[in-house]
Structures are given as C-alpha cells and as structure tokens.
Amino acid sequence: METANLSLILRSWAWPPLAVLGLATVAAAYAYAFYHFHQHGWLARLRRRGLIRSYQPWCFAGGLLALALALLSPVEALSDWLFVAHMAQHLLIVMVAPPLLLLGLPAPLARWFVMESRLRGVLEWLTHPVLAFALYNANLLLWHLPAAYQSALTNAPIHDLQHALFFYTAVLYWWRVIDPTHGWFSLWQWSPAKWLYLLVAAPPSYILGSILWANNRVLYPWYAAVPRLGGLSALEDQHYAGLLMWGHGWMFLMASMVVFYSWYNPQTEQLE
C-alpha cells in the first residue's frame, strides 16, 4: 500500500492557476524584453558593454525551473506526506530560485523595472542589510513555530502565503548580495561586508535544524497523522528535515566562501 501511494504521489503534478499564471507571465515578459532589445538593435551593444551575458537567460530559466519544481512537480504533493520533502521544497524557493533569478536579470531590464514601478526608494529601504536579514530570518523562524507551520499545512491560503513570504523575503535578502541593477559583474564587486552578511545568515538555520534534529517528539501533528511512506517514521522524517535545514546554513557558508575568495583574490577584478 505504501509503495502504491508513493508511486501515485510521484506521478502527481499540480497546476494551481495563480502559480502557473505567474510563472508563465514572468517567462513571457522576460522573453519579450530580449525580443524588444533584439528588434531595436540594442542586444549586441548591451552584450559588448557587458550589461547582458549570454548565460543570463539560462540562470533566469533555472530560477523559474526551481520554482516550477517546488510548486508544480510531485515535490508539492510529496510535501504533504513527508516533512523532509517539504523542507526540500522550501530550499528550492529560498536558496535556489531567488539567486538564479537575480543573476539572470540583465541590468537594463532591472533598472527599467525599478524606475518604472517607482520601487527604488522602497526597495532600497527593504534591502538594507539589517532589515533584509531580520525579515528573512524572522520569517523563516516564525513559520517553523508549531502553530504557524501546522496552520499552513491545514489551510491552503495560509500555505500559499507561507511560500510567498519565503520567496519574497529571500529575494530581498539576496538582492543585497546580487543587485541586478548594477549589472552582472556587480557580483564580483565583493567586500568584507558581503562576506559577513552571508556568514551571519547561517546560525539561525543551524539553530532551527538542531531543534528539529534533537527533539524526541514530533513537533507538527500533521506529519504524525498522515500515513507514513517508505517505512520512515514521523520522528525520523523530522530528523532528516533538520539535516536539510543544516544544509540551508551550509549553503550560506558556501556562498560566503565564494565571496571571500572573490574579494581576497585580485584576479577576479579582471572579470569586471
């Protein structure tokens, strides 16, 4: 029975209208922007000036793919049955999709969006390092309180809100590291401040991961109530989810090491 259920779940694709419409709209707008640049003869000039790189569309497509995997693929269905799958879904939403989307956003397009939508002042305020760090980590920790997480599991609109807040606070956090309005190679304009900004993001994930790993009781009743898959108990499932949360912290440490190397190694300046 477990094998049959798991097989069925792994073949389940969800098509929530808002998610599908949002992903399709963003993909179409991005493709149209490149078509517009090409039609007006700007694309070649922007590439020569280094404002658009040939691999940026691949980064952007990768970010959209990460969101599609998180929200539409069997990962979404599996997250209702396994906490560790739910944690993997959240990692796609906060650690994979936002940096790839920002890396894939050409500077002219990012500047136009910020200026035309009059978001500049608000964005500068929301992406202040202290505020962006606080918003991202407070949102992460608060949603993992048993009452909040259980509410998200039992109420679809709250679940959607959880995912939206995870994604948008992650975008605000990563914007300070990868500001697309300053062009692709602002990525290489590293500093000790960026290194520290990424470094201090790891401890909250380690604390949360340790709580999930060390607990001898299931924190979220939902996962204790659903039929178990693959012989994995609810407590074991929670422990594996805690390990993934540690992985979340490790991803910040890895990013900080890239920043440190790029700041410390003067050869990276040749890429600008």
KOLVO-651774 format. One record per atom (N, C-alpha, C, O): residue in three letters; x, y, z. Coordinates in pm, whole numbers, plus 50000, padded with zeros to 5 digits. Atoms other than C-alpha are relative to their C-alpha. Example, Ala and Ser with C-alpha at 12.3 -4.5 7.8 and 13.67 -1.06 7.14 Angstrom:
Ala500894988150000Ala512304955050780Ala500905012050000Ala501945011850066Ser499184988149994Ser513674989450714Ser499235010950073Ser499745022050090
//
This chain:
Met500834987950000Met500005000050000Met500865012550000Met500585022049927Glu499104988549996Glu502805023950087Glu500655002449865Glu500755013749819Thr499344998750130Thr504585016549758Thr499055005749896Thr499425014249816Ala500994995150096Ala501375022149561Ala499745014950022Ala499675022549926Asn500234985949971Asn500725055149738Asn501165008649955Asn500975019149894Leu498824992450038Leu504275066849686Leu500115001149848Leu500455011749795Ser499964999950146Ser504135057249319Ser499005010049944Ser499305017349849Leu501034990750045Leu500915076949277Leu500425014550027Leu500245023249942Ile499584986549963Ile502305107349458Ile501115005049906Ile501115016549864Leu498874996150086Leu505485107449247Leu499585002749856Leu500365008049777Arg500514996950134Arg503315109748936Arg499045011950002Arg498445015449900Ser500974989249983Ser501255138549072Ser500625013649967Ser501615017750028Trp499624986250033Trp501675172648910Trp498845009150034Trp497695006249999Ala501044990349964Ala499765202449046Ala500035011749902Ala501095015449852Trp500074988650092Trp498575231148830Trp499185011350064Trp498155015250010Pro500734988949939Pro497475258849070Pro499995012149906Pro501055016349860Pro500094989450102Pro496195287048845Pro500915011950025Pro501555016849932Leu499194988249973Leu497975315649021Leu501484997449978Leu502195005849922Ala498595003450018Ala501345297949023Ala500334998449852Ala501345003649805Val499775002050142Val501065287148660Val499975013349925Val500835016149842Leu500134986950066Leu499895321748550Leu501195008950033Leu501725015749945Gly498874991849961Gly502645338848748Gly501284995949930Gly502005004549877Leu498785004850066Leu505445317048610Leu499955002749851Leu500955006949792Ala500124997750145Ala504115319548254Ala500145014749966Ala500765018249866Thr499934985550025Thr503745357448278Thr501435005150010Thr501895012849926Val498614995649982Val507265362548411Val500884995049885Val501715002449833Ala499225005650111Ala508745339348145Ala499715007449871Ala500635010449795Ala500374992950123Ala506805356847867Ala500555014350001Ala501045019149898Ala499484986349990Ala507815391547992Ala501515000249978Ala502035009249911Tyr498545000850017Tyr511475381248008Tyr500354997649853Tyr501245004149798Ala499765003050142Ala511365366447655Ala499695012149914Ala500415015149818Tyr500364988250078Tyr509605397547524Tyr501055011050013Tyr501355017949916Ala498964989849980Ala512265420247677Ala501204997349910Ala501745006549849Phe498885003250089Phe515005401647490Phe499635002049854Phe500455006649775Tyr500474997850138Tyr512935402447170Tyr500005015049970Tyr500395019149860His500034985550017His512465440047219His501415005549982His501655013949895Phe498624995850014Phe516205445047268Phe500544996549861Phe501225004549798His499525004750131His516895424846953His499375008249887His500085012149794Gln500704992650106Gln514275443046741Gln500535014149985Gln500555019449874His499494986350005His515745477046828His501525000549984His502115011349987Gly498575000350023Gly519315465746771Gly500835002850124Gly502015006250114Trp499284996849876Trp520265470347136Trp500744988050056Trp501704989650131Leu499485012049934Leu521095434547222Leu501514998749982Leu502234996150079Ala498565001450026Ala524525433547055Ala500805010550076Ala501855007650132Arg499284989449928Arg525525467247205Arg500044997450150Arg501064999650215Leu500045002949856Leu524415456947553Leu500944988650035Leu501554988550142Arg499075011049976Arg526405424747522Arg501445004849993Arg502275000650074Arg498634994850011Arg529525443547409Arg500385007950125Arg501535007850168Arg499744992049880Arg529195466347712Arg499974991750128Arg500214996950237Gly500015008849884Gly528855436347942Gly498765001250085Gly498744996150198Leu501234998449924Leu525335445848053Leu499064988149985Leu498144986350064Ile500735012550017Ile523905413347918Ile501014989249966Ile501844991049878Arg499125011450023Arg525725380047930Arg499194988649939Arg498004987149967Ser500715010550073Ser524875350147713Ser499394989650093Ser498404983250058Tyr500515010349910Tyr524355327548015Tyr498935005350096Tyr498394997650174Gln501034994849911Gln521945351048196Gln498634994049974Gln497934990750070Pro501305006850020Pro518845336648025Pro499964986150060Pro498914981650106Trp499975013449941Trp519975302348143Trp499835000750151Trp499164992350210Cys500174998249855Cys520245314948501Cys498535002950033Cys497974997250126Phe501384996449974Phe516785330348481Phe499084988049980Phe498174985550059Ala500805012150025Ala515325298748328Ala500184990050113Ala499234983350152Gly499755008949888Gly516975278848607Gly499215004150123Gly498704995650196Gly500794995249887Gly515295300848868Gly498524996849984Gly497874992750080Leu501415003450025Leu511885296248705Leu499784985050012Leu498754980550064Leu500125014649989Leu512515258848681Leu499984995750146Leu499224986750183Ala499995003349857Ala513335257549054Ala498645002750062Ala498154994750143Leu501334996949949Leu510025274549131Leu498964990149949Leu498074985950022Ala500955009650058Ala508165251448894Ala500124986450069Ala499124980050098Leu499805012749929Leu509715220949061Leu499405000650141Leu498804991050189Ala500504998649863Ala508785234449404Ala498485000450006Ala497884994850097Leu501434997249990Leu505195244349323Leu499124991249914Leu497934989549943Leu500835007450095Leu504045222349035Leu500314985149995Leu499434977049965Ser499565013950018Ser506025189849040Ser499534991350116Ser498914996350210Pro500365008949887Pro505475159249263Pro500625004050133Pro500194999050238Val499464995049872Val507615177149524Val498895006450082Val498855004950204Glu501134993649931Glu504475197149608Glu499104989650064Glu498704991050180Ala500865010649944Ala502375165649653Ala500714992450112Ala500104989150214Leu499245007649901Leu505125147749845Leu500165007850130Leu500315001950237Ser499824991849880Ser505445177050086Ser498854998550099Ser499015001550217Asp501115002549909Asp502025168350229Asp500194987350081Asp499524985350183Trp499825013049935Trp503305134050330Trp501324998950076Trp501424991550175Leu498685000949939Leu506955139450420Leu500515014050034Leu500565022849948Phe499454987249956Phe508395168250623Phe501315002949926Phe501585014449891Val498724997950068Val511795163150459Val499785004949858Val500575013049807Ala500324995150135Ala510185168250115Ala499535014450006Ala499845022449918His500454986149983His508525199850243His501195009350021His501215020549970Met498804992049978Met511895212350362Met500775001949870Met501285012849843Ala499334998950130Ala513425204850021Ala499275010149911Ala499915017849839Gln500804990450077Gln510585224349860Gln500345014250041Gln500515023049955His499684986649952His511345254350079His501415004349961His501655016049933Leu498644996550042Leu515045252749995Leu500025004249853Leu500775013449817Leu500114995850139Leu514165254749625Leu499465014349990Leu499905022149906Ile500654986950004Ile512025285349698Ile500905011250051Ile500855022349999Val499234989149938Val514525304649914Val501485000149965Val502115010649967Met498565000750021Met518025292349824Met500424997649855Met501574999949820Val499665002950140Val517875282549456Val499385010249906Val500085016649828Ala500694991350094Ala515245303149276Ala500425014850011Ala500765020649908Pro499704985649995Pro515955338649411Pro501385003849944Pro501455012949862Pro498714995850056Pro519735340049342Pro500114997649850Pro500725005749779Leu499945002550144Leu519315324248998Leu499215010449922Leu499655015049817Leu500814989950068Leu516545348548902Leu500735013549999Leu500735020549897Leu499284987249995Leu518605378449018Leu501244999849913Leu501565009849848Leu498835001150088Leu521725365848840Leu499585000749854Leu500355005449770Gly500455000350138Gly519655361548524Gly499325012749953Gly498945013649837Leu500704987750035Leu518125396248530Leu500995010449948Leu501815015350025Pro499064990150053Pro520005419948295Pro499815013650064Pro498705017450101Ala500054987149934Ala520865453948438Ala499005009749935Ala498255016250008Pro500974990650058Pro518845474148180Pro498564996550036Pro497755005450062Leu501355004449967Leu515735453448250Leu499715002550147Leu498615006950183Ala500194997849856Ala516225455148628Ala499835014950030Ala498985018750111Arg500104985649977Arg516755492948616Arg498665005349953Arg498045013550020Trp501304995550052Trp513675498148400Trp498884996150095Trp498005004250124Phe501055004649910Phe511535477348634Phe499975008250128Phe498915012450172Val499944992749874Val512735495148947Val499565014549981Val498835019950063Met500324986050021Met512435530048797Met498545001849958Met497855010650010Glu501364998550051Glu509145524948610Glu498954996850106Glu497905003150110Ser500975003649896Ser507415508548903Ser500165008550126Ser499465006650225Arg499774990849888Arg508755535749135Arg500284992550131Arg499834996450239Leu499685008349885Leu510095509149366Leu501355003550063Leu501734997750165Arg498624998049959Arg513535523949409Arg500155003150149Arg500934996750219Gly499884996249860Gly513035540649746Gly499594988850094Gly500264986150193Val500485011049916Val511035511849890Val500994988549998Val501274982450101Leu499065011150013Leu513505486249756Leu501295002750076Leu501824993750141Glu498784996649927Glu516505504549898Glu499784998650151Glu500684994550224Trp500315001349858Trp514775505150237Trp499874985450041Trp500434981250142Leu500245014049965Leu513665468850232Leu501254991249987Leu501374981050054Thr498785007950019Thr517065456350113Thr501175005250083Thr502315000950064His498944996149906His519025474650381His500474987250070His499634979350114Pro499505012749948Pro521305447050516Pro499364995650132Pro499024983950147Val500565003749871Val519955448150871Val498544996049987Val498114985950043Leu501425002950015Leu516295449150768Leu499774987449918Leu498954979049954Ala500165011950085Ala516635423050490Ala500374987350078Ala499694977250068Phe499595011549917Phe518495399650727Phe498924996850103Phe498574985150123Ala501015002149896Ala515885404751000Ala498714994449941Ala498124985249997Leu501235004750062Leu512925399950766Leu500124985349957Leu499234977349981Tyr499825013650050Tyr514345368450610Tyr500024989850114Tyr499314979850110Asn499835009949893Asn515345350850931Asn498824999850097Asn498454989250146Ala501194999949915Ala512365362351140Ala498874992449932Ala498174984649996Asn501035007250076Asn510025349750867Asn500264984950002Asn499344977050020Leu499635014249999Leu511915316650850Leu499704993550134Leu499104982750139Leu500165005849867Leu511865310751224Leu498545000050045Leu498084990250104Leu501394999149955Leu508295322451287Leu499114989649931Leu498224983949993Trp500825009850071Trp506845299851018Trp500254985850049Trp499424977050027His499725013549950His508515269851183His499534998050143His499744987350201Leu500695002449872Leu506715275551512Leu498894989849976Leu498194990749874Pro500985010650025Pro504435245251553Pro498615004949959Pro498014999249868Ala501354995150032Ala501175265451546Ala499955005749859Ala498995003149785Ala499994993850132Ala502155285151234Ala500184989549891Ala499494989949789Tyr499735010250102Tyr503515255151044Tyr498794990749984Tyr498434987049873Gln501185008650004Gln500505233751135Gln498865007249926Gln498125000949851Ser501034992450070Ser498185261551013Ser500235000149850Ser499294999049772Ala499685000150142Ala500005262750680Ala499694986449937Ala499274985749821Leu500255013450053Leu499655225150640Leu498514996949987Leu498114988949903Thr501435003249998Thr495925225150712Thr499145010349927Thr497935008249911Asn500754989350064Asn494915257250531Asn500735004549874Asn501835010049882Ala499324997250128Ala495715262150161Ala500385014749982Ala501515017349942Pro499604986050015Pro495615300650156Pro501185003850090Pro502075011350049Ile498874997149911Ile497935302150459Ile501274993549946Ile502364999249956His498855006850061His500225276950287His500575008349885His501785009749872Asp499564991550110Asp500345299149978Asp500695012650052Asp501695017049997Leu499384988249939Leu501095329250199Leu501394996750052Leu502325004550037Gln498695004449950Gln503925309950363Gln501024999549888Gln502125004849903His499075001150112His505515302050028His500335013749941His501485016449906Ala499764986650054Ala505075337849904Ala500965007950088Ala501875014450038Leu499114992749909Leu506715352450214Leu501404994150001Leu502385001550009Phe498675006250011Phe509555327150196Phe500725005549877Phe501885009549885Phe499364995850126Phe510225336949833Phe500365014850002Phe501505018449970Tyr499744985650011Tyr509915374749861Tyr501005005050104Tyr501805013850074Thr498964996049904Thr511935378250182Thr501374994849956Thr502395001249983Ala498735005150054Ala514615356350017Ala500515009049888Ala501715011449879Val499594990750106Val514635379449713Val500605012750060Val501645017550014Leu499474988049933Leu515115409449943Leu501374997250060Leu502285005550049Tyr498705003449941Tyr517945391550124Tyr501074998949892Tyr502145004949905Trp499005002250103Trp519745380649805Trp500265012449915Trp501315013549852Trp499804987750079Trp519255414549639Trp501215007750049Trp501935013749969Arg498844993049946Arg521865429149871Arg501304993549958Arg502345000249954Val498815007050046Val524335402749751Val500155001249849Val501255003449798Ile499994999950147Ile523385402449381Ile499025010849954Ile497865007849926Asp500884989050041Asp521985436549285Asp499995000749848Asp500975005349789Pro499995000450146Pro520915432448920Pro499995013749934Pro500325014949816Thr500024986650060Thr520515470048867Thr501405005249972Thr501575014649894His498624995850022His524315473348879His500744991049902His501964992049886Gly499375008450102Gly524955447248613Gly500534987050055Gly500734985450175Trp499565013549964Trp526145411448611Trp501255000150086Trp501354992550182Phe498725000849932Phe529635419648730Phe500035007450132Phe501085008250197Ser500064995649860Ser528455436949044Ser500154988050092Ser500484989350210Leu499805012349925Leu528565400649155Leu501444998850048Leu501704993150154Trp498595001549966Trp532345403349158Trp500535011650085Trp501695011550127Gln499574988749917Gln532465436249349Gln499784996450147Gln498995002550219Trp500185005249865Trp532805417249672Trp500665008950103Trp501505017350070Ser499434992349891Ser533655432050007Ser499894991850127Ser499144982150132Pro500145007049872Pro534155420550365Pro498575000650053Pro498124991450121Ala501374998649950Ala530645433550438Ala499094989249940Ala498264983650011Lys500815010450063Lys529075409450185Lys500354986350059Lys499474978050080Trp499575012749941Trp531115380950328Trp499354998150137Trp498824987450168Leu500585000849866Leu529925388850682Leu498494998549992Leu497894991350071Tyr501465000550019Tyr526335393750560Tyr499534985749973Tyr498504981550025Leu500355014050029Leu526275358150424Leu500374990950117Leu499674981350147Leu499515008649892Leu528235343550714Leu499024999750117Leu498764989050173Val500874999549882Val525835355250985Val498614994549969Val497804993150061Ala501305005850033Ala522845340950794Ala499944985150033Ala498854979450041Ala499985014549975Ala523955305250873Ala499524996050140Ala498774986450150Pro500375004749866Pro523495303351256Pro498504997950024Pro498144987950086Pro501425002949976Pro519665307351257Pro499554986749941Pro498734979750000Ser500355012850061Ser519405277651021Ser500554988450082Ser499894978150096Tyr499435010549917Tyr521735257051241Tyr499194998150129Tyr498994986950175Ile500805000949876Ile519665265451550Ile498704992749972Ile498324983650045Leu501275006450035Leu516405255751379Leu500234985349964Leu499464976650006Gly499695013950036Gly517985224451230Gly500304991550122Gly499914979850127Ser499675007449877Ser519295214251573Ser498744997050081Ser498624986250139Ile501265002249929Ile515845218551729Ile499234988549936Ile498694979950006Leu500735010650070Leu514305196251462Leu500714986550018Leu500064976150033Trp499235012549990Trp517095170551489Trp499974994350142Trp499824982350161Ala499825004849861Ala517395168751868Ala498694996550068Ala498704989550169Asn501285002649934Asn513675167351950Asn499634985449994Asn499784978949891Asn500455014049994Asn512365133552061Asn498494998749987Asn497934988050009Arg501435000550029Arg508775142651984Arg499735007249868Arg500475016249830Val500374994050128Val507085151851657Val499405013850027Val498435015050102Leu500434986349973Leu506625189651651Leu498735003949924Leu497985012649969Tyr501134996250084Tyr503995190951377Tyr499034988249989Tyr499344978349921Pro500945011249995Pro500925168851436Pro499594994749863Pro499274982949849Trp500405004250134Trp500115167951065Trp500804987849954Trp500234978149904Tyr499155010850050Tyr503075145450989Tyr499924987650087Tyr500314976750044Ala500235011849916Ala502255122551281Ala498704993149961Ala498514981249987Ala501335005350032Ala498715118051146Ala499934993649862Ala499174984149842Val500105005350136Val499315111250776Val500664986249993Val501584983350070Pro499345013150019Pro500165075750658Pro501455002049961Pro501785010749880Arg498574998750024Arg503915071050652Arg500384993149869Arg499774983249829Leu499535005350128Leu505775064250328Leu501394994150016Leu502234999550087Gly498685005950004Gly508725041250273Gly500534995250133Gly501744993650149Gly499555004949870Gly508815029150632Gly500675010450086Gly501285007050187Leu499364989149926Leu510025063250754Leu499035005150107Leu497935009650074Ser500874995249893Ser508585072551093Ser499955015349998Ser500805021849937Ala500154985449996Ala507385107951162Ala501205006550069Ala501635017350028Leu498854994449929Leu510265113651405Leu501254999549914Leu502025009149910Glu498865000950091Glu512865101051158Glu499895010349889Glu500875016649851Asp500274990050103Asp511285123050893Asp500395013950050Asp501015021649977Gln499664987049942Gln511645153051125Gln501505001750016Gln502045012549994His498554999449985His515285144651195His500685002649865His501625010649858Tyr499434997650132Tyr516075143150823Tyr499725014349952Tyr500555020549886Ala500314986150034Ala514295176450776Ala500955009650072Ala501375019750016Gly499024992049928Gly516575190551046Gly501355000149932Gly502035010449928Leu498745000650075Leu519595178550850Leu499955009049877Leu500935015749845Leu500134991150116Leu518275196650542Leu500075014650043Leu500635022849971Met499894986249952Met517905228250749Met501455003550031Met501865014950009Trp498564997649986Trp521565224650843Trp500625002549863Trp501505011049848Gly499534997750137Gly522195221950468Gly499705014049953Gly500485019949878His500364986150031His520415255250434His501095009450053His501515018749984Gly498924991849944Gly523015270250666Gly501304998049926Gly502045007649903Trp498785002750074Trp525835253050479Trp500025007249865Trp501085011349819Met500074992950128Met524625268950154Met500415014650017Met501075020349930Phe499554986449972Phe525095303250311Phe501515000450023Phe502185009649977Leu498565000549977Leu528585293150427Leu500764998449869Leu501805004749849Met499355001950129Met529485281150078Met499995012949920Met500995016549857Ala500074987150070Ala528265314049930Ala500985010050061Ala501605017849989Ser499064990849935Ser530325333050189Ser501434996749963Ser502265005749952Met498655003850041Met533415313050090Met500315004849859Met501435009049829Val499834994750136Val532895322549724Val500265015050007Val501135020249937Val499824985649983Val532575358849833Val501405003050053Val502085012050003Phe498694997549942Phe535725356850044Phe501104997849896Phe502045005749887Tyr499005002850102Tyr537715340949760Tyr500035011149895Tyr501115015449853Ser500084989750103Ser536495366949510Ser500535013450052Ser501115021249976Trp499484987649942Trp537345395249748Trp501504998850023Trp502245008450001Tyr498605001849965Tyr540695380649850Tyr500894998449877Tyr502045002749877Asn499225002950120Asn541815370049500Asn499875011749903Asn498805013549844Pro500094988350088Pro542635401349294Pro499744996549854Pro499335005249778Gln500245003850139Gln542355381548968Gln498555001349961Gln498255002849842Thr501424998750034Thr538555383748991Thr499695013949947Thr498685015649879Glu500224986650052Glu538855420948914Glu500105000349848Glu499535009149783Gln499875000450147Gln539795411248559Gln498684996649934Gln498524998949814Leu501275003850056Leu536245398748511Leu499055011649987Leu498025010449921Glu500914988850001Glu534685432848558Glu500075007649866Glu499365017549847
//
